[in-house]
Amino acid sequence: MNIYPCSPHPPLRTYTTCSPVPTCAQAKTRELKTTLNAEFRAIHELCMFVLSSSRKPELLRSTLAALAAYLSWVPPGYIFESALVPALLELFPQPPFRNTALQCLTEVGQHRQQSDKSGVKSDTT
């Protein structure tokens, strides 16, 4: 039995069976998600400010790209109980933002499916 789940040399049996002990990567991912959840309010406010008031295409594209990368980690309330989805829908028809807005909307859709499976309710149903 490996009492050090973060050991760089796991025991041989972990290669052939699924270990119930979390790996370092799983623990680090969980820690990063917890930290992001705790600090996401400021990130969300900044993104919403940029999406609603900026007219600089490069800033909007960068903000959308960052959102697309992190939306799977965003707490559901920040997605479904804010103006994020309407902001994405407003940017989607505009050619310079179409691809990244679509990536964000796809992540929102996947997030919605995961929330539905886990029983999380939102005000948008």
Buried (B, 14 or more C-beta within 10 A) or exposed (E): EEEEBEEEEBEEEBEEEEBEBEEEEEEEEEEEBEEBEEEBEEBBEEBBEBBEEEEEEEEBBEBBBBBBEBBEBBBBEBBBEBEBBEBBEBBBEEEEBEBBBBBBBEBBEEBBEEBEEEEBEBEEE
